[in-house]
Amino acid sequence: MHQLTTLDNGLRLVTTTMPHTRSVSVYFFIGIGSRYETDQQAGISHFIEHLNFKGTLKRPTAKEISAAIEGVGGFLNGGTDKELTIYWCRVAQPHFHLALDVLVDMLFNSRFDPEDIERERQVIIEEINRSKDSPGQQVNMIIDELLWPGHPLGRDIAGNKESLTGITRDTMLDYLNSKYLPENTVVAIAGNIEHQEAISTVVQATANWTNQQPHPEYSTYQEQPNPRLRIEEKATEQVHLCLALPGLALLHPKRFALDLLNVILGEGMSSRLFTEIRDKLGLAYSIHSYTDHFLDSGSMTIYAGVESKNLPVTIKAIMEQLALLKEPIPEHELAKAKELSKGRMLLRMEDSRSIASWTGGQELLTRRILTVEEVVAIIDAITAAELKELAEDILVSSQLRLAVVGPVTDEEPIEGLLKI
């Protein structure tokens, strides 16, 4: 069971004691990401995350930061998403204090050296170039633009070359000071450590963090007209497609039902899409579906890579599978999907990093931490009738969006296939 304490400066600390493990994982979840940026700032959250690994006053180089953790066999990393930024470290239990010291040092004492900034600016531009050269990544970015047109949710988290060029050191420091706030941060710790020890250590490490700026706000997404189809012609061996529908927000009461519907549709090798599109029809090597849930929006997306001549028949086959979701799910198939969902969740909970991610992410985004047992109960209670009703609400032809990257030129016949 986790324990949650809010410190005097507003920082939330959630711990899960795991006496059977030899590791400790420490996560800093900060409630800032690409959706909080203006068009001119696009990519700044991701840029700052990169710079925080490049050197501090205590550890002036990126190598010294990484060596401090790797020198004791640990792991250190970070990441930026649309609604949060994370920094995490996993070490053997005796090195917990070192792990926390390194993370706090990165967050509060990074140098933001001008030479590092210019070097990393070019690194991120190359990261963007690599994404554009990868049709699988590119089609996922295009589908986001179709789902959330003209909105930060539809933008590449890394930004673009134009916005990155305009981001200065002063811009980053101003953004950091106004967005990296204790009240907007959750520290999640899981492993062989007691809650009181974690409190005393974190209080001491963050004693001077008292920034009381207003809580960052984001622009909500309002549905607006937008083309349903976008094709990017590219000389590739395969056509890569993403077919998507608007989904449900993170706190929507039917969110877990949509996730279960997605399991039936396209998660795993026994899913309907894999069985039909790959095993029976032999149209694709890779096909799957997934859901995304944000604070005020969401989506359900299908990805596939197919030969160009097989694009129309693949889309038709996918449409047939979407239509079948509106029919009652057989009890044996529903039971299998529930066991898959619960089993994979339980397997993820076997290491300290996964548990810290579970508790910290929920506390930051929802301010409510569901236990594994609570989620299991929610999944078990979902009925076939509930899934049928949800499918009828969500799976609407007019809401379909399709992104295609590959050797395709003719749009008209493809758009005509977007019917459930």
C-alpha positions in Angstrom: 0.0 0.0 0.0 1.2 3.5 -0.8 1.4 6.4 1.6 1.0 10.1 0.6 2.3 13.2 2.3 2.1 16.8 1.2 5.1 18.8 2.4 5.0 22.3 3.6 6.0 23.7 0.2 3.1 21.9 -1.5 5.3 19.1 -2.9 3.5 15.7 -2.8 5.5 12.6 -1.8 4.0 9.2 -2.4 5.9 6.0 -1.3 5.3 2.3 -1.6 7.4 0.2 0.8 8.6 -3.1 -0.9 10.7 -4.9 1.8 11.1 -8.0 -0.5 13.1 -6.0 -3.2 16.7 -4.9 -3.2 16.0 -1.7 -5.3 14.6 1.7 -4.9 13.1 3.8 -7.7 12.7 7.6 -7.5 10.5 9.5 -9.9 9.9 13.2 -10.2 6.6 13.9 -12.0 6.2 17.5 -13.1 2.8 18.6 -14.4 4.2 20.3 -17.5 4.4 19.1 -21.1 3.9 20.2 -24.7 0.2 21.0 -24.4 1.1 23.8 -22.0 3.3 25.6 -24.6 2.4 28.3 -27.0 3.2 27.9 -30.7 6.4 30.0 -30.2 7.4 27.9 -27.3 6.8 24.5 -29.0 9.3 22.0 -27.8 10.6 24.0 -24.8 9.5 21.4 -22.2 11.4 18.7 -24.1 14.4 21.0 -24.6 14.6 21.8 -20.9 14.4 18.1 -20.0 17.4 17.4 -22.3 19.4 20.3 -20.8 18.9 19.1 -17.2 21.0 16.0 -18.1 23.9 18.1 -19.5 25.6 19.4 -16.3 25.1 21.0 -12.9 27.3 23.1 -10.7 28.2 19.9 -8.7 28.5 17.6 -11.7 29.5 19.9 -14.6 29.2 17.4 -17.5 26.7 15.0 -18.7 29.2 12.2 -18.2 29.6 13.0 -14.5 25.8 12.9 -14.0 25.5 9.5 -15.7 28.6 8.1 -14.1 27.4 9.0 -10.6 24.4 6.5 -11.2 26.0 4.0 -13.5 29.0 3.8 -11.2 26.7 2.1 -8.6 24.9 0.0 -11.3 21.8 2.2 -11.5 19.7 3.6 -14.2 18.9 7.3 -14.9 16.6 8.7 -17.5 13.8 11.2 -18.2 11.0 11.9 -20.7 8.6 14.6 -21.9 5.0 13.9 -22.8 2.0 16.1 -23.7 0.9 16.6 -20.1 3.9 15.8 -17.9 7.7 15.6 -17.7 9.5 12.9 -15.7 12.9 12.3 -14.3 13.6 8.9 -12.8 16.4 6.8 -11.2 16.5 3.2 -10.1 19.3 2.0 -7.9 20.2 -0.7 -5.4 18.7 0.2 -2.0 22.0 1.4 -0.3 22.3 4.1 -3.0 18.9 5.7 -2.5 20.3 9.0 -1.1 22.7 9.2 -4.1 19.8 8.8 -6.5 17.8 11.5 -4.9 20.8 13.8 -4.7 21.5 13.4 -8.4 17.9 14.1 -9.4 17.5 17.1 -7.2 20.9 18.5 -8.4 19.7 18.2 -12.0 16.4 19.9 -11.3 17.7 22.8 -9.3 21.3 23.3 -10.3 21.6 22.6 -14.0 24.0 25.0 -15.7 22.2 25.6 -19.0 25.6 26.3 -20.5 25.3 28.3 -23.8 27.5 25.8 -25.6 25.4 22.9 -24.3 22.2 24.7 -25.4 23.5 25.1 -29.0 24.7 21.5 -29.1 21.5 20.1 -27.8 19.4 22.3 -30.1 21.1 20.6 -33.0 20.6 17.1 -31.4 16.9 17.7 -31.1 16.6 19.0 -34.6 18.3 15.7 -35.7 15.8 13.9 -33.5 13.0 15.6 -35.4 14.6 14.8 -38.7 14.9 11.1 -37.7 11.2 11.0 -36.9 10.3 12.5 -40.3 12.5 9.9 -42.0 10.6 7.1 -40.1 7.2 6.5 -41.7 6.0 4.7 -38.7 6.7 7.7 -36.4 5.6 10.2 -39.0 2.1 8.6 -39.5 1.6 8.8 -35.7 2.4 12.5 -35.7 0.0 13.1 -38.6 -2.9 11.3 -36.9 -2.4 13.5 -33.9 -2.7 16.6 -36.1 -5.9 15.2 -37.5 -7.3 14.4 -34.1 -6.4 17.8 -32.5 -6.0 20.3 -35.4 -4.5 23.6 -34.5 -4.1 22.6 -30.9 -0.9 21.7 -28.8 -2.2 18.2 -28.3 -1.8 17.7 -32.1 1.8 19.0 -32.1 5.1 17.1 -32.0 6.4 17.0 -28.4 9.8 18.0 -29.7 8.5 21.1 -31.4 9.8 22.1 -34.9 12.9 23.7 -36.3 11.4 27.2 -36.4 10.3 27.2 -32.7 13.5 25.6 -31.5 15.6 28.2 -33.2 13.8 31.0 -31.3 14.2 29.4 -27.8 16.9 31.2 -25.8 18.6 30.5 -22.5 16.6 33.2 -20.8 13.4 31.8 -22.3 14.1 28.4 -20.9 15.1 29.7 -17.4 11.9 31.8 -17.3 9.8 28.8 -18.3 11.6 26.6 -15.8 11.0 29.0 -12.9 7.3 29.5 -13.8 6.4 25.9 -14.5 8.6 23.7 -12.3 6.7 24.3 -9.1 6.6 22.2 -5.9 2.7 22.3 -5.9 2.9 21.0 -9.5 5.2 18.1 -8.7 4.9 14.6 -7.3 7.9 12.6 -6.0 7.1 8.9 -6.2 9.4 6.4 -4.4 9.0 2.7 -4.4 11.3 0.0 -3.0 12.9 -1.2 0.1 12.5 2.1 2.1 10.2 3.3 4.8 7.9 6.3 4.3 9.3 8.3 7.2 12.9 7.9 5.9 11.7 9.1 2.5 10.0 12.1 4.0 13.1 13.3 6.0 15.4 12.8 3.0 13.1 14.6 0.5 12.3 17.5 2.9 16.1 18.0 3.4 16.8 17.8 -0.3 14.0 20.2 -1.3 14.1 22.6 1.6 14.8 25.7 -0.5 12.2 24.9 -3.2 9.4 27.4 -2.3 8.4 28.8 -5.7 4.7 29.9 -5.3 3.9 30.9 -8.9 0.3 30.3 -10.1 -0.4 26.8 -11.3 0.2 26.3 -15.0 -2.9 26.4 -17.2 -3.6 24.7 -20.5 -5.9 25.5 -23.4 -8.8 23.0 -23.5 -9.6 21.3 -26.9 -12.8 22.2 -28.6 -13.9 20.0 -31.5 -13.7 21.7 -34.8 -14.0 20.8 -38.5 -11.0 19.3 -40.0 -10.0 17.0 -43.0 -10.6 13.4 -42.2 -7.8 12.1 -44.4 -4.2 13.1 -45.0 -1.8 11.3 -47.3 2.0 12.0 -47.3 3.5 10.4 -50.4 6.8 8.8 -49.6 8.9 6.3 -51.5 8.7 3.4 -49.0 8.3 -0.3 -49.3 5.2 -0.3 -47.1 2.2 2.0 -46.7 1.9 3.0 -43.0 -1.5 3.9 -41.8 -3.1 5.2 -38.6 -6.9 5.1 -38.3 -8.2 6.9 -35.3 -11.4 8.0 -33.5 -11.8 10.5 -30.6 -11.8 8.7 -27.3 -12.3 9.4 -23.6 -10.6 11.7 -21.1 -8.5 10.4 -18.2 -11.2 10.8 -15.6 -14.1 9.7 -17.8 -16.2 7.0 -16.0 -16.1 4.7 -19.1 -12.4 5.0 -19.6 -11.6 1.5 -18.5 -14.4 0.1 -20.6 -12.8 1.7 -23.7 -9.4 0.2 -22.8 -11.1 -3.2 -22.6 -12.8 -2.7 -25.9 -9.3 -1.8 -27.3 -7.9 -5.1 -25.9 -10.5 -7.0 -27.8 -9.9 -5.1 -30.9 -6.1 -4.9 -31.2 -4.0 -5.7 -28.2 -1.9 -8.9 -28.5 -1.7 -11.7 -31.0 -5.1 -13.1 -30.1 -6.9 -9.8 -30.8 -9.5 -9.5 -33.5 -7.3 -7.3 -35.7 -4.2 -9.5 -35.5 -6.3 -12.7 -36.0 -8.2 -11.3 -39.0 -5.7 -8.9 -40.8 -2.5 -10.8 -40.2 -3.4 -14.5 -39.5 -6.4 -15.0 -41.8 -5.8 -12.4 -44.6 -2.0 -12.1 -44.5 -2.2 -8.4 -45.2 0.2 -7.0 -42.5 3.1 -8.1 -40.4 2.4 -5.4 -37.8 -1.1 -4.3 -36.7 -2.4 -3.2 -33.3 -4.5 -0.6 -31.6 -4.1 1.6 -28.6 -5.9 4.2 -26.5 -4.6 7.6 -25.2 -6.3 9.5 -22.3 -5.6 13.1 -21.6 -7.0 15.5 -19.0 -9.9 16.6 -21.3 -9.6 14.4 -24.4 -8.6 11.0 -25.7 -8.3 8.8 -28.7 -8.4 5.2 -30.0 -5.9 4.5 -32.8 -5.2 1.5 -35.1 -1.8 1.2 -36.7 -0.8 -1.1 -39.6 1.9 -1.4 -42.2 0.9 -3.0 -45.5 1.8 -3.3 -49.1 0.6 -0.4 -51.2 -1.8 -2.4 -53.4 -3.4 -3.9 -50.2 -4.3 -0.6 -48.6 -8.0 -0.5 -49.7 -8.7 -4.1 -48.7 -6.9 -3.6 -45.4 -9.0 -0.5 -44.6 -12.2 -2.4 -45.5 -11.2 -5.3 -43.2 -10.5 -2.9 -40.4 -13.9 -1.3 -40.9 -15.6 -4.6 -40.7 -13.8 -5.3 -37.3 -14.9 -1.9 -36.0 -18.5 -2.6 -37.0 -18.4 -6.0 -35.3 -17.6 -4.3 -32.0 -21.1 -2.9 -32.0 -22.4 -6.4 -31.7 -22.5 -8.2 -28.3 -19.1 -9.5 -27.2 -19.3 -13.3 -26.5 -18.7 -14.0 -22.9 -15.7 -16.2 -23.4 -14.0 -13.4 -25.4 -14.9 -10.8 -22.8 -13.5 -13.1 -20.1 -10.2 -13.5 -22.0 -9.8 -9.8 -22.5 -10.4 -9.1 -18.8 -7.8 -11.7 -17.8 -5.3 -10.3 -20.3 -5.8 -6.7 -19.0 -5.5 -7.8 -15.4 -2.6 -10.2 -15.9 -0.4 -7.7 -17.8 -1.2 -5.0 -15.2 -0.2 -7.4 -12.3 3.0 -8.4 -14.1 4.0 -4.8 -14.5 3.7 -4.3 -10.7 6.5 -6.6 -9.9 9.3 -4.0 -9.9 9.9 -0.8 -8.0 10.1 1.4 -11.1 6.6 0.3 -12.4 5.0 0.9 -9.0 6.6 4.4 -8.6 5.3 5.2 -12.1 1.8 3.9 -11.2 1.4 5.9 -8.1 3.2 9.1 -9.1 1.5 9.4 -12.5 -2.0 8.9 -11.1 -1.4 11.4 -8.2 -0.1 14.1 -10.5 -2.7 13.8 -13.2 -5.8 12.8 -11.3 -5.0 13.4 -7.6 -6.4 10.0 -6.9 -4.4 6.8 -6.8 -6.4 3.7 -7.6 -4.9 0.5 -6.2 -4.4 -2.5 -8.4 -7.2 -4.2 -6.6 -9.6 -1.3 -7.3 -8.7 -1.4 -11.0 -9.2 -5.2 -11.1 -12.7 -4.7 -9.6 -13.5 -2.1 -12.2 -12.4 -4.4 -15.0 -14.3 -7.4 -13.6 -17.5 -5.3 -13.4 -17.6 -4.3 -17.1 -20.4 -6.0 -19.0 -20.9 -6.9 -22.6 -23.9 -4.6 -22.7 -21.8 -1.7 -21.5 -19.2 -2.4 -24.2 -21.8 -2.6 -26.9 -23.3 0.8 -25.8 -19.9 2.4 -25.7 -19.0 1.0 -29.2 -22.2 2.5 -30.6 -21.3 5.9 -29.1 -17.6 6.0 -30.0 -17.5 4.2 -33.4 -19.1 6.7 -35.6 -18.2 7.1 -39.3 -18.1 10.9 -39.3 -15.5 10.8 -36.5 -13.0 8.6 -38.3 -9.6 10.1 -39.2 -7.0 8.4 -41.4 -3.3 9.2 -41.9 -1.3 7.5 -44.6 2.4 7.6 -45.3 3.8 5.8 -48.3 3.6 5.4 -52.1 -0.1 6.5 -52.4 -1.3 9.4 -54.5 -5.1 9.0 -55.0 -7.2 10.2 -52.1 -10.8 9.9 -53.3 -11.2 6.1 -53.3 -9.6 5.9 -49.8 -11.8 8.5 -48.2 -14.8 6.7 -49.5 -13.9 3.7 -47.5 -14.1 5.5 -44.1 -17.5 4.0 -43.2 -18.3 1.8 -40.2 
